[in-house]
Amino acid sequence: MARVVVDVMLKPEILDPQGQAVQRALPRLGFEGIADVRQGKRFELEVEGSADELDDAALARIREMAETFLANTVIEDFTVRVEESEGATA
Amino acid sequence: MARVVVDVMLKPEILDPQGQAVQRALPRLGFEGIADVRQGKRFELEVEGSADELDDAALARIREMAETFLANTVIEDFTVRVEESEGATA
């Protein structure tokens, strides 16, 4: 199984109220030095086949799926990347 | 400005209804071969100072902030990593 990660973030010019709320609360909680916070979505897709079998056509299909289904490209940017399958944990 | 990315995902053993809804819809939209979808949050933090100035103590503070404020560690895992500052766009 290959893991493909799709990150969806608001475009830089779009106001991010959630991110701003987090950023404004941080000093009150004692966390200084964070100039800006942007919040978005992360999708982890488990794709059949191994990472090496993920050819350009398969990645193009996933990009097309992300563009039509996971992101609203009017206000959001997205990135698609293949990640090693064992999830990085805290 | 250094960019630190905090990814927050539901723990593997926690049911992810949003991810399941996406995964079930994909075949109807003509996207086959996606065995599982997990949806989580991505935070992009712009931290004062450059990436090289981000020492272990600063990263430990950010990890502490993520643990107490960005993730619910009862049901979520999180990862913290330093990323190059120019955002990867679609």
N, CA and C atoms of all chains as a GROMACS GRO file, in nm:
protein
  540
    1MET      N    1   0.085  -0.120   0.000
    1MET     CA    2   0.000   0.000   0.000
    1MET      C    3   0.089   0.125   0.000
    2ALA      N    4   0.062   0.217  -0.090
    2ALA     CA    5   0.138   0.343  -0.090
    2ALA      C    6   0.054   0.449  -0.022
    3ARG      N    7   0.121   0.537   0.049
    3ARG     CA    8   0.046   0.647   0.112
    3ARG      C    9   0.072   0.776   0.036
    4VAL      N   10  -0.037   0.837  -0.008
    4VAL     CA   11  -0.027   0.966  -0.076
    4VAL      C   12  -0.093   1.070   0.015
    5VAL      N   13  -0.022   1.180   0.037
    5VAL     CA   14  -0.075   1.285   0.125
    5VAL      C   15  -0.117   1.404   0.040
    6VAL      N   16  -0.239   1.449   0.062
    6VAL     CA   17  -0.288   1.569  -0.005
    6VAL      C   18  -0.309   1.676   0.103
    7ASP      N   19  -0.235   1.783   0.092
    7ASP     CA   20  -0.250   1.894   0.185
    7ASP      C   21  -0.330   2.005   0.116
    8VAL      N   22  -0.432   2.052   0.183
    8VAL     CA   23  -0.519   2.156   0.127
    8VAL      C   24  -0.514   2.276   0.220
    9MET      N   25  -0.465   2.389   0.169
    9MET     CA   26  -0.456   2.511   0.250
    9MET      C   27  -0.528   2.625   0.180
   10LEU      N   28  -0.583   2.717   0.257
   10LEU     CA   29  -0.640   2.836   0.197
   10LEU      C   30  -0.531   2.912   0.122
   11LYS      N   31  -0.566   2.971   0.009
   11LYS     CA   32  -0.470   3.054  -0.064
   11LYS      C   33  -0.422   3.166   0.028
   12PRO      N   34  -0.297   3.211   0.011
   12PRO     CA   35  -0.240   3.312   0.102
   12PRO      C   36  -0.326   3.439   0.111
   13GLU      N   37  -0.390   3.476   0.000
   13GLU     CA   38  -0.467   3.603   0.000
   13GLU      C   39  -0.604   3.587   0.066
   14ILE      N   40  -0.641   3.466   0.103
   14ILE     CA   41  -0.772   3.442   0.164
   14ILE      C   42  -0.760   3.451   0.317
   15LEU      N   43  -0.847   3.528   0.378
   15LEU     CA   44  -0.847   3.542   0.524
   15LEU      C   45  -0.869   3.406   0.589
   16ASP      N   46  -0.793   3.378   0.697
   16ASP     CA   47  -0.804   3.248   0.765
   16ASP      C   48  -0.846   3.272   0.910
   17PRO      N   49  -0.975   3.290   0.938
   17PRO     CA   50  -1.021   3.322   1.073
   17PRO      C   51  -0.980   3.216   1.176
   18GLN      N   52  -0.983   3.088   1.136
   18GLN     CA   53  -0.944   2.983   1.231
   18GLN      C   54  -0.797   2.998   1.270
   19GLY      N   55  -0.715   3.018   1.170
   19GLY     CA   56  -0.573   3.034   1.197
   19GLY      C   57  -0.547   3.156   1.284
   20GLN      N   58  -0.621   3.265   1.254
   20GLN     CA   59  -0.603   3.388   1.333
   20GLN      C   60  -0.645   3.368   1.477
   21ALA      N   61  -0.754   3.293   1.497
   21ALA     CA   62  -0.801   3.268   1.634
   21ALA      C   63  -0.694   3.193   1.713
   22VAL      N   64  -0.633   3.094   1.647
   22VAL     CA   65  -0.526   3.017   1.714
   22VAL      C   66  -0.409   3.111   1.745
   23GLN      N   67  -0.372   3.191   1.645
   23GLN     CA   68  -0.254   3.275   1.660
   23GLN      C   69  -0.273   3.377   1.773
   24ARG      N   70  -0.393   3.433   1.782
   24ARG     CA   71  -0.419   3.535   1.886
   24ARG      C   72  -0.423   3.472   2.025
   25ALA      N   73  -0.460   3.345   2.033
   25ALA     CA   74  -0.472   3.282   2.166
   25ALA      C   75  -0.335   3.240   2.221
   26LEU      N   76  -0.240   3.218   2.133
   26LEU     CA   77  -0.112   3.160   2.178
   26LEU      C   78  -0.040   3.244   2.284
   27PRO      N   79  -0.027   3.378   2.265
   27PRO     CA   80   0.043   3.455   2.369
   27PRO      C   81  -0.026   3.441   2.506
   28ARG      N   82  -0.159   3.437   2.504
   28ARG     CA   83  -0.233   3.425   2.632
   28ARG      C   84  -0.199   3.292   2.700
   29LEU      N   85  -0.162   3.194   2.619
   29LEU     CA   86  -0.130   3.062   2.677
   29LEU      C   87   0.020   3.051   2.703
   30GLY      N   88   0.092   3.163   2.683
   30GLY     CA   89   0.233   3.162   2.715
   30GLY      C   90   0.323   3.120   2.600
   31PHE      N   91   0.269   3.114   2.477
   31PHE     CA   92   0.353   3.073   2.363
   31PHE      C   93   0.381   3.197   2.277
   32GLU      N   94   0.502   3.247   2.287
   32GLU     CA   95   0.541   3.367   2.213
   32GLU      C   96   0.612   3.328   2.083
   33GLY      N   97   0.633   3.428   1.996
   33GLY     CA   98   0.720   3.409   1.880
   33GLY      C   99   0.656   3.344   1.759
   34ILE      N  100   0.522   3.324   1.765
   34ILE     CA  101   0.454   3.266   1.648
   34ILE      C  102   0.387   3.380   1.572
   35ALA      N  103   0.444   3.419   1.459
   35ALA     CA  104   0.396   3.538   1.389
   35ALA      C  105   0.265   3.512   1.314
   36ASP      N  106   0.243   3.390   1.267
   36ASP     CA  107   0.121   3.364   1.190
   36ASP      C  108   0.087   3.216   1.199
   37VAL      N  109  -0.042   3.186   1.193
   37VAL     CA  110  -0.088   3.046   1.194
   37VAL      C  111  -0.190   3.031   1.082
   38ARG      N  112  -0.170   2.929   0.999
   38ARG     CA  113  -0.268   2.897   0.893
   38ARG      C  114  -0.316   2.755   0.920
   39GLN      N  115  -0.447   2.736   0.912
   39GLN     CA  116  -0.500   2.601   0.936
   39GLN      C  117  -0.560   2.547   0.807
   40GLY      N  118  -0.530   2.418   0.776
   40GLY     CA  119  -0.587   2.356   0.655
   40GLY      C  120  -0.618   2.211   0.682
   41LYS      N  121  -0.636   2.135   0.573
   41LYS     CA  122  -0.673   1.994   0.585
   41LYS      C  123  -0.561   1.906   0.530
   42ARG      N  124  -0.548   1.789   0.594
   42ARG     CA  125  -0.450   1.689   0.547
   42ARG      C  126  -0.526   1.560   0.520
   43PHE      N  127  -0.512   1.509   0.399
   43PHE     CA  128  -0.575   1.381   0.364
   43PHE      C  129  -0.466   1.278   0.344
   44GLU      N  130  -0.480   1.163   0.409
   44GLU     CA  131  -0.386   1.052   0.387
   44GLU      C  132  -0.461   0.946   0.308
   45LEU      N  133  -0.416   0.920   0.188
   45LEU     CA  134  -0.482   0.822   0.101
   45LEU      C  135  -0.396   0.695   0.096
   46GLU      N  136  -0.457   0.581   0.127
   46GLU     CA  137  -0.385   0.454   0.111
   46GLU      C  138  -0.421   0.403  -0.028
   47VAL      N  139  -0.322   0.400  -0.116
   47VAL     CA  140  -0.345   0.366  -0.257
   47VAL      C  141  -0.294   0.224  -0.282
   48GLU      N  142  -0.378   0.144  -0.352
   48GLU     CA  143  -0.341   0.005  -0.379
   48GLU      C  144  -0.213   0.000  -0.462
   49GLY      N  145  -0.130  -0.103  -0.430
   49GLY     CA  146  -0.002  -0.114  -0.500
   49GLY      C  147   0.106  -0.046  -0.416
   50SER      N  148   0.231  -0.066  -0.453
   50SER     CA  149   0.340  -0.007  -0.373
   50SER      C  150   0.374   0.131  -0.427
   51ALA      N  151   0.456   0.204  -0.351
   51ALA     CA  152   0.491   0.341  -0.389
   51ALA      C  153   0.562   0.341  -0.526
   52ASP      N  154   0.642   0.236  -0.554
   52ASP     CA  155   0.714   0.234  -0.683
   52ASP      C  156   0.617   0.216  -0.800
   53GLU      N  157   0.504   0.147  -0.770
   53GLU     CA  158   0.408   0.123  -0.881
   53GLU      C  159   0.327   0.249  -0.911
   54LEU      N  160   0.339   0.350  -0.825
   54LEU     CA  161   0.261   0.472  -0.845
   54LEU      C  162   0.324   0.553  -0.959
   55ASP      N  163   0.281   0.528  -1.080
   55ASP     CA  164   0.344   0.598  -1.191
   55ASP      C  165   0.281   0.737  -1.209
   56ASP      N  166   0.331   0.810  -1.306
   56ASP     CA  167   0.284   0.948  -1.326
   56ASP      C  168   0.135   0.953  -1.354
   57ALA      N  169   0.086   0.851  -1.427
   57ALA     CA  170  -0.057   0.851  -1.461
   57ALA      C  171  -0.141   0.838  -1.334
   58ALA      N  172  -0.098   0.750  -1.244
   58ALA     CA  173  -0.173   0.731  -1.120
   58ALA      C  174  -0.170   0.860  -1.037
   59LEU      N  175  -0.055   0.924  -1.032
   59LEU     CA  176  -0.044   1.048  -0.954
   59LEU      C  177  -0.127   1.159  -1.020
   60ALA      N  178  -0.132   1.157  -1.153
   60ALA     CA  179  -0.214   1.258  -1.222
   60ALA      C  180  -0.362   1.237  -1.187
   61ARG      N  181  -0.401   1.110  -1.177
   61ARG     CA  182  -0.542   1.081  -1.141
   61ARG      C  183  -0.571   1.131  -1.000
   62ILE      N  184  -0.476   1.110  -0.910
   62ILE     CA  185  -0.496   1.154  -0.771
   62ILE      C  186  -0.501   1.306  -0.765
   63ARG      N  187  -0.415   1.369  -0.845
   63ARG     CA  188  -0.416   1.517  -0.850
   63ARG      C  189  -0.551   1.566  -0.901
   64GLU      N  190  -0.603   1.497  -1.004
   64GLU     CA  191  -0.734   1.534  -1.060
   64GLU      C  192  -0.843   1.516  -0.954
   65MET      N  193  -0.835   1.407  -0.878
   65MET     CA  194  -0.932   1.380  -0.772
   65MET      C  195  -0.922   1.488  -0.664
   66ALA      N  196  -0.801   1.526  -0.628
   66ALA     CA  197  -0.783   1.629  -0.525
   66ALA      C  198  -0.841   1.762  -0.574
   67GLU      N  199  -0.815   1.791  -0.702
   67GLU     CA  200  -0.861   1.919  -0.758
   67GLU      C  201  -1.013   1.926  -0.765
   68THR      N  202  -1.078   1.813  -0.799
   68THR     CA  203  -1.223   1.818  -0.817
   68THR      C  204  -1.299   1.789  -0.688
   69PHE      N  205  -1.230   1.723  -0.594
   69PHE     CA  206  -1.310   1.667  -0.485
   69PHE      C  207  -1.261   1.709  -0.347
   70LEU      N  208  -1.132   1.722  -0.327
   70LEU     CA  209  -1.079   1.748  -0.192
   70LEU      C  210  -1.054   1.897  -0.169
   71ALA      N  211  -1.026   1.971  -0.276
   71ALA     CA  212  -0.997   2.114  -0.258
   71ALA      C  213  -1.098   2.198  -0.336
   72ASN      N  214  -1.126   2.316  -0.282
   72ASN     CA  215  -1.205   2.413  -0.358
   72ASN      C  216  -1.102   2.510  -0.418
   73THR      N  217  -1.066   2.486  -0.540
   73THR     CA  218  -0.951   2.557  -0.598
   73THR      C  219  -0.976   2.705  -0.621
   74VAL      N  220  -1.098   2.751  -0.595
   74VAL     CA  221  -1.122   2.896  -0.602
   74VAL      C  222  -1.052   2.963  -0.484
   75ILE      N  223  -1.055   2.900  -0.368
   75ILE     CA  224  -0.998   2.962  -0.248
   75ILE      C  225  -0.885   2.881  -0.186
   76GLU      N  226  -0.860   2.761  -0.237
   76GLU     CA  227  -0.759   2.675  -0.175
   76GLU      C  228  -0.652   2.631  -0.275
   77ASP      N  229  -0.530   2.613  -0.223
   77ASP     CA  230  -0.422   2.548  -0.297
   77ASP      C  231  -0.410   2.406  -0.240
   78PHE      N  232  -0.353   2.316  -0.319
   78PHE     CA  233  -0.330   2.182  -0.265
   78PHE      C  234  -0.197   2.128  -0.318
   79THR      N  235  -0.139   2.038  -0.240
   79THR     CA  236  -0.018   1.969  -0.286
   79THR      C  237  -0.043   1.819  -0.272
   80VAL      N  238   0.021   1.742  -0.359
   80VAL     CA  239   0.009   1.596  -0.358
   80VAL      C  240   0.150   1.539  -0.347
   81ARG      N  241   0.173   1.451  -0.250
   81ARG     CA  242   0.306   1.388  -0.244
   81ARG      C  243   0.293   1.245  -0.193
   82VAL      N  244   0.387   1.161  -0.235
   82VAL     CA  245   0.391   1.022  -0.190
   82VAL      C  246   0.474   1.018  -0.062
   83GLU      N  247   0.419   0.952   0.038
   83GLU     CA  248   0.489   0.947   0.166
   83GLU      C  249   0.515   0.801   0.201
   84GLU      N  250   0.621   0.777   0.284
   84GLU     CA  251   0.646   0.640   0.327
   84GLU      C  252   0.525   0.592   0.405
   85SER      N  253   0.492   0.465   0.397
   85SER     CA  254   0.362   0.420   0.448
   85SER      C  255   0.353   0.416   0.599
   86GLU      N  256   0.467   0.390   0.672
   86GLU     CA  257   0.446   0.384   0.819
   86GLU      C  258   0.430   0.529   0.866
   87GLY      N  259   0.308   0.555   0.928
   87GLY     CA  260   0.271   0.692   0.965
   87GLY      C  261   0.371   0.746   1.066
   88ALA      N  262   0.411   0.873   1.053
   88ALA     CA  263   0.498   0.939   1.154
   88ALA      C  264   0.407   0.967   1.274
   89THR      N  265   0.442   0.913   1.389
   89THR     CA  266   0.353   0.940   1.505
   89THR      C  267   0.421   1.037   1.600
   90ALA      N  268   0.348   1.087   1.696
   90ALA     CA  269   0.400   1.194   1.786
   90ALA      C  270   0.512   1.140   1.870
   91MET      N  271   1.187   3.416   0.858
   91MET     CA  272   1.073   3.345   0.922
   91MET      C  273   1.086   3.196   0.892
   92ALA      N  274   1.076   3.114   0.992
   92ALA     CA  275   1.080   2.969   0.970
   92ALA      C  276   0.937   2.917   0.968
   93ARG      N  277   0.912   2.818   0.882
   93ARG     CA  278   0.778   2.758   0.882
   93ARG      C  279   0.783   2.622   0.950
   94VAL      N  280   0.699   2.608   1.050
   94VAL     CA  281   0.687   2.479   1.120
   94VAL      C  282   0.548   2.425   1.091
   95VAL      N  283   0.543   2.299   1.047
   95VAL     CA  284   0.414   2.237   1.012
   95VAL      C  285   0.378   2.137   1.122
   96VAL      N  286   0.256   2.150   1.172
   96VAL     CA  287   0.203   2.055   1.270
   96VAL      C  288   0.088   1.981   1.202
   97ASP      N  289   0.106   1.852   1.185
   97ASP     CA  290  -0.002   1.770   1.128
   97ASP      C  291  -0.072   1.695   1.241
   98VAL      N  292  -0.203   1.705   1.243
   98VAL     CA  293  -0.283   1.640   1.348
   98VAL      C  294  -0.377   1.540   1.281
   99MET      N  295  -0.363   1.413   1.314
   99MET     CA  296  -0.448   1.310   1.254
   99MET      C  297  -0.513   1.228   1.366
  100LEU      N  298  -0.632   1.177   1.339
  100LEU     CA  299  -0.695   1.086   1.435
  100LEU      C  300  -0.606   0.963   1.452
  101LYS      N  301  -0.599   0.909   1.573
  101LYS     CA  302  -0.524   0.786   1.596
  101LYS      C  303  -0.583   0.676   1.507
  102PRO      N  304  -0.499   0.582   1.462
  102PRO     CA  305  -0.546   0.478   1.370
  102PRO      C  306  -0.668   0.402   1.422
  103GLU      N  307  -0.674   0.383   1.554
  103GLU     CA  308  -0.785   0.301   1.607
  103GLU      C  309  -0.915   0.380   1.621
  104ILE      N  310  -0.910   0.510   1.595
  104ILE     CA  311  -1.030   0.593   1.606
  104ILE      C  312  -1.103   0.599   1.473
  105LEU      N  313  -1.231   0.576   1.474
  105LEU     CA  314  -1.312   0.581   1.352
  105LEU      C  315  -1.305   0.721   1.291
  106ASP      N  316  -1.293   0.726   1.157
  106ASP     CA  317  -1.282   0.856   1.090
  106ASP      C  318  -1.397   0.870   0.990
  107PRO      N  319  -1.516   0.911   1.037
  107PRO     CA  320  -1.633   0.918   0.949
  107PRO      C  321  -1.612   1.007   0.827
  108GLN      N  322  -1.539   1.121   0.847
  108GLN     CA  323  -1.517   1.211   0.733
  108GLN      C  324  -1.433   1.140   0.627
  109GLY      N  325  -1.328   1.076   0.671
  109GLY     CA  326  -1.244   1.004   0.576
  109GLY      C  327  -1.319   0.894   0.506
  110GLN      N  328  -1.403   0.824   0.582
  110GLN     CA  329  -1.482   0.714   0.522
  110GLN      C  330  -1.578   0.769   0.418
  111ALA      N  331  -1.640   0.884   0.448
  111ALA     CA  332  -1.736   0.942   0.352
  111ALA      C  333  -1.665   0.974   0.222
  112VAL      N  334  -1.544   1.031   0.233
  112VAL     CA  335  -1.467   1.063   0.112
  112VAL      C  336  -1.434   0.933   0.039
  113GLN      N  337  -1.387   0.834   0.112
  113GLN     CA  338  -1.342   0.709   0.049
  113GLN      C  339  -1.457   0.639  -0.022
  114ARG      N  340  -1.575   0.640   0.038
  114ARG     CA  341  -1.692   0.571  -0.024
  114ARG      C  342  -1.739   0.645  -0.149
  115ALA      N  343  -1.718   0.778  -0.152
  115ALA     CA  344  -1.770   0.856  -0.266
  115ALA      C  345  -1.678   0.843  -0.388
  116LEU      N  346  -1.552   0.814  -0.365
  116LEU     CA  347  -1.456   0.818  -0.476
  116LEU      C  348  -1.492   0.725  -0.593
  117PRO      N  349  -1.530   0.597  -0.568
  117PRO     CA  350  -1.563   0.512  -0.683
  117PRO      C  351  -1.680   0.568  -0.765
  118ARG      N  352  -1.777   0.626  -0.695
  118ARG     CA  353  -1.892   0.684  -0.769
  118ARG      C  354  -1.846   0.797  -0.858
  119LEU      N  355  -1.736   0.861  -0.820
  119LEU     CA  356  -1.686   0.973  -0.902
  119LEU      C  357  -1.583   0.925  -1.002
  120GLY      N  358  -1.565   0.792  -1.009
  120GLY     CA  359  -1.475   0.738  -1.109
  120GLY      C  360  -1.330   0.724  -1.064
  121PHE      N  361  -1.306   0.737  -0.931
  121PHE     CA  362  -1.168   0.725  -0.884
  121PHE      C  363  -1.154   0.592  -0.810
  122GLU      N  364  -1.087   0.497  -0.875
  122GLU     CA  365  -1.072   0.363  -0.817
  122GLU      C  366  -0.936   0.351  -0.748
  123GLY      N  367  -0.918   0.242  -0.673
  123GLY     CA  368  -0.785   0.208  -0.621
  123GLY      C  369  -0.744   0.279  -0.494
  124ILE      N  370  -0.836   0.354  -0.432
  124ILE     CA  371  -0.803   0.422  -0.306
  124ILE      C  372  -0.862   0.337  -0.192
  125ALA      N  373  -0.778   0.265  -0.121
  125ALA     CA  374  -0.827   0.168  -0.022
  125ALA      C  375  -0.876   0.237   0.105
  126ASP      N  376  -0.817   0.350   0.141
  126ASP     CA  377  -0.858   0.416   0.266
  126ASP      C  378  -0.826   0.564   0.257
  127VAL      N  379  -0.907   0.646   0.326
  127VAL     CA  380  -0.883   0.790   0.331
  127VAL      C  381  -0.894   0.834   0.477
  128ARG      N  382  -0.794   0.905   0.524
  128ARG     CA  383  -0.800   0.962   0.659
  128ARG      C  384  -0.789   1.113   0.644
  129GLN      N  385  -0.875   1.186   0.717
  129GLN     CA  386  -0.871   1.332   0.706
  129GLN      C  387  -0.827   1.390   0.841
  130GLY      N  388  -0.736   1.488   0.836
  130GLY     CA  389  -0.690   1.552   0.959
  130GLY      C  390  -0.665   1.700   0.936
  131LYS      N  391  -0.590   1.762   1.028
  131LYS     CA  392  -0.566   1.906   1.018
  131LYS      C  393  -0.417   1.931   0.996
  132ARG      N  394  -0.391   2.039   0.923
  132ARG     CA  395  -0.253   2.082   0.900
  132ARG      C  396  -0.242   2.227   0.945
  133PHE      N  397  -0.147   2.252   1.034
  133PHE     CA  398  -0.122   2.390   1.081
  133PHE      C  399   0.013   2.434   1.028
  134GLU      N  400   0.017   2.552   0.967
  134GLU     CA  401   0.144   2.610   0.923
  134GLU      C  402   0.173   2.728   1.015
  135LEU      N  403   0.280   2.717   1.091
  135LEU     CA  404   0.317   2.822   1.187
  135LEU      C  405   0.437   2.899   1.132
  136GLU      N  406   0.422   3.031   1.122
  136GLU     CA  407   0.538   3.114   1.084
  136GLU      C  408   0.604   3.157   1.214
  137VAL      N  409   0.724   3.107   1.237
  137VAL     CA  410   0.795   3.130   1.364
  137VAL      C  411   0.905   3.233   1.342
  138GLU      N  412   0.912   3.331   1.435
  138GLU     CA  413   1.011   3.438   1.420
  138GLU      C  414   1.152   3.378   1.422
  139GLY      N  415   1.241   3.441   1.341
  139GLY     CA  416   1.377   3.388   1.333
  139GLY      C  417   1.387   3.291   1.215
  140SER      N  418   1.508   3.253   1.179
  140SER     CA  419   1.524   3.164   1.063
  140SER      C  420   1.519   3.018   1.109
  141ALA      N  421   1.510   2.928   1.010
  141ALA     CA  422   1.499   2.784   1.041
  141ALA      C  423   1.622   2.739   1.121
  142ASP      N  424   1.742   2.798   1.090
  142ASP     CA  425   1.862   2.753   1.161
  142ASP      C  426   1.857   2.795   1.308
  143GLU      N  427   1.786   2.907   1.334
  143GLU     CA  428   1.780   2.955   1.473
  143GLU      C  429   1.682   2.873   1.556
  144LEU      N  430   1.605   2.786   1.488
  144LEU     CA  431   1.506   2.706   1.562
  144LEU      C  432   1.578   2.593   1.634
  145ASP      N  433   1.617   2.619   1.758
  145ASP     CA  434   1.693   2.516   1.829
  145ASP      C  435   1.597   2.415   1.894
  146ASP      N  436   1.654   2.316   1.958
  146ASP     CA  437   1.572   2.209   2.016
  146ASP      C  438   1.472   2.264   2.118
  147ALA      N  439   1.517   2.367   2.192
  147ALA     CA  440   1.428   2.423   2.296
  147ALA      C  441   1.305   2.485   2.230
  148ALA      N  442   1.327   2.558   2.119
  148ALA     CA  443   1.214   2.622   2.050
  148ALA      C  444   1.120   2.515   1.995
  149LEU      N  445   1.178   2.411   1.938
  149LEU     CA  446   1.094   2.304   1.883
  149LEU      C  447   1.018   2.231   1.994
  150ALA      N  448   1.085   2.217   2.111
  150ALA     CA  449   1.017   2.152   2.224
  150ALA      C  450   0.898   2.236   2.268
  151ARG      N  451   0.916   2.369   2.264
  151ARG     CA  452   0.805   2.458   2.303
  151ARG      C  453   0.688   2.442   2.206
  152ILE      N  454   0.722   2.433   2.075
  152ILE     CA  455   0.616   2.419   1.974
  152ILE      C  456   0.546   2.285   1.990
  153ARG      N  457   0.625   2.182   2.022
  153ARG     CA  458   0.566   2.049   2.044
  153ARG      C  459   0.470   2.056   2.164
  154GLU      N  460   0.513   2.127   2.268
  154GLU     CA  461   0.430   2.140   2.389
  154GLU      C  462   0.300   2.214   2.353
  155MET      N  463   0.314   2.319   2.271
  155MET     CA  464   0.198   2.398   2.228
  155MET      C  465   0.103   2.310   2.145
  156ALA      N  466   0.160   2.230   2.056
  156ALA     CA  467   0.077   2.142   1.972
  156ALA      C  468   0.003   2.041   2.060
  157GLU      N  469   0.075   1.988   2.158
  157GLU     CA  470   0.018   1.885   2.245
  157GLU      C  471  -0.097   1.942   2.330
  158THR      N  472  -0.079   2.067   2.378
  158THR     CA  473  -0.181   2.120   2.468
  158THR      C  474  -0.292   2.193   2.396
  159PHE      N  475  -0.261   2.237   2.271
  159PHE     CA  476  -0.355   2.334   2.214
  159PHE      C  477  -0.408   2.293   2.076
  160LEU      N  478  -0.325   2.230   1.996
  160LEU     CA  479  -0.366   2.201   1.857
  160LEU      C  480  -0.422   2.059   1.843
  161ALA      N  481  -0.378   1.969   1.928
  161ALA     CA  482  -0.424   1.830   1.915
  161ALA      C  483  -0.495   1.787   2.044
  162ASN      N  484  -0.593   1.699   2.027
  162ASN     CA  485  -0.654   1.634   2.144
  162ASN      C  486  -0.586   1.497   2.155
  163THR      N  487  -0.486   1.487   2.238
  163THR     CA  488  -0.398   1.369   2.236
  163THR      C  489  -0.468   1.243   2.287
  164VAL      N  490  -0.594   1.258   2.333
  164VAL     CA  491  -0.669   1.137   2.369
  164VAL      C  492  -0.705   1.062   2.241
  165ILE      N  493  -0.738   1.134   2.136
  165ILE     CA  494  -0.784   1.069   2.012
  165ILE      C  495  -0.697   1.102   1.892
  166GLU      N  496  -0.602   1.193   1.909
  166GLU     CA  497  -0.524   1.236   1.792
  166GLU      C  498  -0.374   1.219   1.816
  167ASP      N  499  -0.302   1.190   1.708
  167ASP     CA  500  -0.156   1.194   1.705
  167ASP      C  501  -0.117   1.323   1.633
  168PHE      N  502   0.003   1.371   1.661
  168PHE     CA  503   0.050   1.488   1.585
  168PHE      C  504   0.199   1.474   1.555
  169THR      N  505   0.240   1.541   1.449
  169THR     CA  506   0.383   1.546   1.417
  169THR      C  507   0.420   1.693   1.398
  170VAL      N  508   0.545   1.725   1.430
  170VAL     CA  509   0.596   1.862   1.417
  170VAL      C  510   0.720   1.856   1.328
  171ARG      N  511   0.724   1.938   1.224
  171ARG     CA  512   0.847   1.938   1.143
  171ARG      C  513   0.870   2.079   1.089
  172VAL      N  514   0.997   2.109   1.064
  172VAL     CA  515   1.035   2.238   1.007
  172VAL      C  516   1.032   2.224   0.856
  173GLU      N  517   0.969   2.318   0.792
  173GLU     CA  518   0.957   2.310   0.646
  173GLU      C  519   1.021   2.435   0.585
  174GLU      N  520   1.065   2.422   0.457
  174GLU     CA  521   1.120   2.542   0.390
  174GLU      C  522   1.009   2.644   0.382
  175SER      N  523   1.043   2.771   0.394
  175SER     CA  524   0.940   2.872   0.413
  175SER      C  525   0.855   2.899   0.289
  176GLU      N  526   0.911   2.884   0.165
  176GLU     CA  527   0.822   2.918   0.052
  176GLU      C  528   0.723   2.802   0.038
  177GLY      N  529   0.589   2.836   0.049
  177GLY     CA  530   0.483   2.734   0.050
  177GLY      C  531   0.485   2.658  -0.081
  178ALA      N  532   0.469   2.526  -0.076
  178ALA     CA  533   0.455   2.445  -0.199
  178ALA      C  534   0.313   2.468  -0.250
  179THR      N  535   0.300   2.518  -0.375
  179THR     CA  536   0.162   2.540  -0.421
  179THR      C  537   0.126   2.437  -0.528
  180ALA      N  538  -0.001   2.431  -0.566
  180ALA     CA  539  -0.050   2.327  -0.660
  180ALA      C  540   0.014   2.349  -0.797
   0.00000   0.00000   0.00000
